[in-house]
Every structure is written in structure tokens, then in C-alpha cells.
Amino acid sequence: MTKTYLFIGGSYGIGKEILPLLPSDAKVIVASRTREGLEGENIQHIPFDVLTDTLPIEQLPSQLDGFVYCPGSINLRPFRGLKEEAFKNDFEINVLGAVRTLQQIQPLLTASEQASVVLFSTVAVQTGMPFHASVAASKGALEGLGRSLAAEWAPKVRVNVIAPSITDTPLANRFLNNDAKKEKAALRHPLKRIGTTKDVAQLAAFLLSENSSWMTGQVLGLDGGMSSLNVSG
């Protein structure tokens, strides 16, 4: 049976990397600001900005088998210099954008025999890191949202969260825009490398698939061992 997936974001970075890993006969709807880089007859694009637009629900099918929320932020600054507006902006894109979308599409997800929702957090929620106060606060709220919905929507909808460490994406470019920065970031991880979009996409594709049909309410660390290992010394 053909599966239908909705991506918020997905025209670049991790979202784009997930698309070719989906079943070849899947129908994919990408709601994003641009369709640049999106190819394939099975991909439908809907112009959409999660911060300013209302998702045009009338353009969606009556059933969704999978949903991926890709928007995020990396706002790293000392706490003393963070204004309240920074916390509000991060919360808006990381949490409220997901909340609004999920409330709209809940009937479409529950119309599926079993749908799968994938959200993205950060290793900085579980592992305290300096300068991460704003993004960790909002992503921590997203993890709580994911677990709550996993409980409320079971057994019809599975909800899981991926919590990666720094990954080589356009969003993280200013932290990884030369070899010295990449090497320094890699050395912070027990596996001595930074994450790739493919690393995260493969886990997301697994969570969307029936291979993970007995998994829900999980926050999965994908961080080169950073959150659970101490290999210094």
C-alpha cells in the first residue's frame, strides 16, 4: 500500500537527505519556503513558512502515514547576553511551529492504520553545554511534547525524537565552515567525527518505516557517543 509522508521543511539538509530513503512508491509532500533541490514526480511542494503561514490543509490528502518536522535553530550565546526575544524566537520555531502543524494534521495521522511522527531535538538537552540555554530550553520542551503525544496518540500514531550532536548541515555552517572548526568539533566526540546528514536521515527513515513499528515515545541520541560516554584521559 502506497504511503504518504508530509515534511515541514525538507528542501535541504537532513530533510532532503531523508527523501531518497523512503519507499520508491511513496507520495511525499514537502511544505517549505523553497522547492529548490526537490526532484521527483512523487514529490509535491507546498510553499510554506512555519513562522508566518497557516498550513493549507485543503492541499493535503485525507490520510498521512508519516510526518517529519525539520525546522530548527542553533542560537549559541552566553546566557547573560541572551534577550528574552531570543528565547521566544527559538520556542516559536522549535515548539510552537510543530504544535500548530500537529494539531492541524492529527485527523490525517489517525486516519492511517499506524502513522509515524519524527521530531528533532539536540544532545544539549540531556548533556548540559555552555551557550546552549535558549536552544536547549526549546528543544527540551519539544522532547516533552513528543513523549506526551506518543502516550496520547498510541496506538494509532507513533512519535519519536532524534537528538543529534552537531551535524554538517547548512544550519550549522557557521560552526563548521573550515577544517579547523570541523576537527575541533570532531575531537569532542568519542567517535572522533561530526555527524552527517546521512547519519541522521538513516535513523529518521527507520523511524518512519514499519521496521520500527514497536517503538514510540523515545528520544534517541545520535551524537557520536557524546551524551553517554566519557573517554577523556
Backbone torsions as a table, in degrees:
resi	resn	phi	psi	omega
1	MET	NA	131.5	-177.8
2	THR	-65.6	131.7	178.5
3	LYS	-96.4	148.6	178.1
4	THR	-121.5	129.2	-176.7
5	TYR	-123.6	141.7	174.5
6	LEU	-114.4	128.4	174.9
7	PHE	-113.6	131.1	166.6
8	ILE	-97.5	117.1	-163.0
9	GLY	78.4	-179.5	178.9
10	GLY	125.2	1.1	179.2
11	SER	-87.8	-5.6	175.5
12	TYR	-157.5	173.3	175.1
13	GLY	64.3	-143.0	-174.7
14	ILE	-62.5	-43.8	-179.4
15	GLY	-55.9	-47.2	179.5
16	LYS	-62.8	-34.1	-178.7
17	GLU	-71.1	-25.5	179.4
18	ILE	-72.5	-35.2	-170.0
19	LEU	-52.3	-49.4	-178.6
20	PRO	-70.9	-8.9	179.5
21	LEU	-89.5	-7.2	178.8
22	LEU	-78.8	160.9	177.8
23	PRO	-52.5	141.9	-174.4
24	SER	-62.6	-25.0	-179.2
25	ASP	-96.3	7.0	-177.4
26	ALA	-70.8	149.5	170.5
27	LYS	-99.6	128.4	-174.8
28	VAL	-122.4	130.4	176.4
29	ILE	-114.4	122.4	178.8
30	VAL	-112.4	115.5	176.4
31	ALA	-102.2	108.1	-174.5
32	SER	-153.6	170.1	-178.1
33	ARG	-69.5	-29.9	-178.9
34	THR	-137.1	151.8	175.5
35	ARG	-104.6	7.2	178.8
36	GLU	-56.8	129.0	179.2
37	GLY	91.3	-7.3	179.1
38	LEU	-89.5	122.8	-179.1
39	GLU	-133.1	152.1	177.0
40	GLY	122.6	136.8	-178.8
41	GLU	-67.2	-22.1	-177.8
42	ASN	-87.7	3.4	-177.7
43	ILE	-105.6	122.7	174.6
44	GLN	-105.2	131.8	180.0
45	HIS	-108.0	135.9	174.7
46	ILE	-121.1	118.7	176.5
47	PRO	-60.4	126.4	-173.4
48	PHE	-163.2	131.6	173.2
49	ASP	-117.2	116.6	-172.7
50	VAL	-63.3	-21.3	-178.6
51	LEU	-86.1	-21.4	-173.2
52	THR	-126.6	-19.8	-172.0
53	ASP	-107.1	158.1	170.1
54	THR	-99.4	130.5	-178.4
55	LEU	-60.2	124.2	-179.4
56	PRO	-74.8	86.1	-173.6
57	ILE	-60.0	-25.7	-179.2
58	GLU	-68.5	-16.7	178.1
59	GLN	-90.2	0.3	-178.8
60	LEU	-100.6	154.4	176.7
61	PRO	-72.4	174.0	-177.2
62	SER	-78.7	-9.4	-178.7
63	GLN	-141.7	135.7	174.0
64	LEU	-122.8	132.4	-179.9
65	ASP	-98.4	-14.4	179.4
66	GLY	-157.0	149.8	-179.7
67	PHE	-142.5	134.0	177.9
68	VAL	-129.4	126.0	178.4
69	TYR	-104.8	108.1	-172.7
70	CYS	-94.5	-26.6	-175.4
71	PRO	-57.2	146.1	178.7
72	GLY	-163.8	-179.1	-179.0
73	SER	-145.3	153.2	172.5
74	ILE	-132.2	90.2	-175.9
75	ASN	-111.7	89.8	-174.0
76	LEU	-103.6	111.0	179.2
77	ARG	-148.8	156.1	173.7
78	PRO	-58.6	141.9	-176.9
79	PHE	-56.1	-39.6	-177.0
80	ARG	-60.4	-31.2	-177.7
81	GLY	-92.9	-1.1	-179.6
82	LEU	-82.6	125.2	176.0
83	LYS	-86.4	159.1	179.2
84	GLU	-55.8	-33.1	-179.0
85	GLU	-61.8	-33.7	179.0
86	ALA	-64.2	-42.1	177.4
87	PHE	-64.0	-41.1	179.6
88	LYS	-64.1	-42.5	-178.9
89	ASN	-65.1	-44.3	179.1
90	ASP	-64.4	-39.8	179.6
91	PHE	-66.1	-36.7	-179.3
92	GLU	-63.2	-48.2	-176.0
93	ILE	-78.2	-37.8	-174.4
94	ASN	-83.9	-30.3	-173.7
95	VAL	-117.0	-60.2	-173.0
96	LEU	-65.2	-33.4	175.8
97	GLY	-61.5	-41.6	177.4
98	ALA	-67.5	-41.8	-179.8
99	VAL	-59.2	-50.1	-177.9
100	ARG	-60.0	-45.3	-177.8
101	THR	-66.0	-45.9	-178.3
102	LEU	-64.3	-36.2	176.8
103	GLN	-64.1	-37.5	179.6
104	GLN	-68.9	-40.5	-172.4
105	ILE	-96.4	1.8	-179.2
106	GLN	-52.2	-45.5	179.6
107	PRO	-62.9	-29.3	-179.7
108	LEU	-74.4	-34.9	177.7
109	LEU	-70.4	-43.3	-178.2
110	THR	-73.2	-12.5	174.7
111	ALA	-74.2	-17.9	177.9
112	SER	-79.2	155.1	176.0
113	GLU	-60.3	-43.1	169.2
114	GLN	-158.2	116.4	-179.6
115	ALA	-99.2	161.9	180.0
116	SER	-129.0	131.6	177.2
117	VAL	-112.9	133.3	177.8
118	VAL	-122.6	125.5	177.4
119	LEU	-118.5	163.9	-178.6
120	PHE	-124.4	126.1	176.5
121	SER	-110.5	-146.1	179.7
122	THR	-152.7	149.8	176.4
123	VAL	-58.5	-23.1	-175.7
124	ALA	-70.9	-8.9	174.3
125	VAL	-74.7	-48.1	-179.0
126	GLN	-79.1	-35.7	-176.7
127	THR	-110.9	109.7	-177.9
128	GLY	-60.8	130.4	-179.2
129	MET	-134.1	140.0	177.8
130	PRO	-63.2	148.4	175.1
131	PHE	73.5	7.9	-177.8
132	HIS	-106.7	15.1	-171.3
133	ALA	-56.6	-45.9	-174.6
134	SER	-71.9	-49.9	-177.9
135	VAL	-68.7	-37.0	179.8
136	ALA	-67.4	-36.4	178.8
137	ALA	-63.1	-45.4	-177.9
138	SER	-72.6	-40.7	179.3
139	LYS	-69.8	-31.0	173.6
140	GLY	-61.8	-40.1	176.0
141	ALA	-64.2	-37.4	178.9
142	LEU	-65.1	-39.2	176.3
143	GLU	-61.6	-42.0	177.7
144	GLY	-63.1	-41.0	176.7
145	LEU	-60.3	-46.2	-178.0
146	GLY	-60.2	-45.7	-179.5
147	ARG	-66.2	-40.6	-179.8
148	SER	-63.1	-45.0	-180.0
149	LEU	-68.2	-34.0	177.2
150	ALA	-59.6	-39.1	178.6
151	ALA	-72.6	-44.1	-175.7
152	GLU	-70.2	-34.0	-174.0
153	TRP	-97.0	-4.5	177.6
154	ALA	-65.9	144.6	3.2
155	PRO	-95.3	4.0	-172.5
156	LYS	-74.6	-33.9	-175.0
157	VAL	-130.0	126.8	174.1
158	ARG	-93.0	140.6	179.6
159	VAL	-131.5	122.7	177.7
160	ASN	-133.9	156.7	-176.4
161	VAL	-125.9	133.5	173.6
162	ILE	-100.3	129.8	-179.1
163	ALA	-118.0	87.4	-178.0
164	PRO	-85.6	162.1	165.0
165	SER	-84.7	-171.6	-176.8
166	ILE	-57.6	132.0	-174.9
167	THR	-125.6	143.9	-175.9
168	ASP	-75.5	83.3	179.4
169	THR	-126.8	166.1	175.8
170	PRO	-56.8	-32.8	-179.9
171	LEU	-63.4	-32.6	-177.5
172	ALA	-98.3	12.1	-171.5
173	ASN	-59.1	-38.2	-176.1
174	ARG	-69.2	-16.3	177.3
175	PHE	-95.7	-10.6	-174.1
176	LEU	-134.4	29.2	-170.9
177	ASN	-89.1	12.8	170.0
178	ASN	-154.2	166.5	-174.2
179	ASP	-64.0	-35.1	-178.9
180	ALA	-64.4	-42.6	178.7
181	LYS	-65.8	-40.9	-179.9
182	LYS	-64.3	-41.3	-179.6
183	GLU	-66.1	-41.8	179.8
184	LYS	-63.2	-42.2	179.1
185	ALA	-66.2	-40.2	-179.2
186	ALA	-62.0	-40.7	-175.4
187	LEU	-68.7	-16.1	178.1
188	ARG	-75.9	-13.3	-176.1
189	HIS	-103.6	140.6	177.1
190	PRO	-54.9	-33.1	179.4
191	LEU	-85.7	1.8	171.2
192	LYS	57.3	36.1	169.5
193	ARG	-155.2	161.1	175.4
194	ILE	-89.2	164.7	-179.7
195	GLY	-77.2	155.3	175.0
196	THR	-112.5	162.4	176.6
197	THR	-60.5	-33.5	180.0
198	LYS	-66.1	-39.0	177.6
199	ASP	-54.6	-49.6	-175.6
200	VAL	-73.7	-39.1	-178.5
201	ALA	-62.2	-39.0	-179.2
202	GLN	-64.2	-39.2	177.3
203	LEU	-68.7	-42.0	178.7
204	ALA	-61.2	-43.1	179.3
205	ALA	-62.9	-38.0	176.3
206	PHE	-61.9	-44.6	-178.6
207	LEU	-66.7	-29.2	177.5
208	LEU	-77.1	-21.6	-172.9
209	SER	-88.0	167.6	177.6
210	GLU	-71.7	-10.8	176.9
211	ASN	-65.3	-18.8	179.0
212	SER	-111.0	27.6	-171.1
213	SER	-66.1	-12.0	177.7
214	TRP	-110.1	27.5	-177.8
215	MET	-127.5	123.2	174.9
216	THR	-156.8	156.9	178.6
217	GLY	71.8	19.8	-175.9
218	GLN	-102.5	144.3	167.9
219	VAL	-109.7	111.5	-171.1
220	LEU	-101.9	114.8	177.8
221	GLY	-74.1	124.2	176.6
222	LEU	-128.5	82.1	-162.2
223	ASP	-144.0	23.9	179.7
224	GLY	63.2	20.8	-179.9
225	GLY	89.9	-0.5	-172.1
226	MET	-60.1	-39.8	-172.5
227	SER	-78.0	-16.0	-172.7
228	SER	-128.8	-7.2	-175.2
229	LEU	-122.6	143.9	172.2
230	ASN	-125.1	104.5	-174.9
231	VAL	-113.0	17.1	178.9
232	SER	-72.5	153.1	176.3
233	GLY	83.7	NA	NA
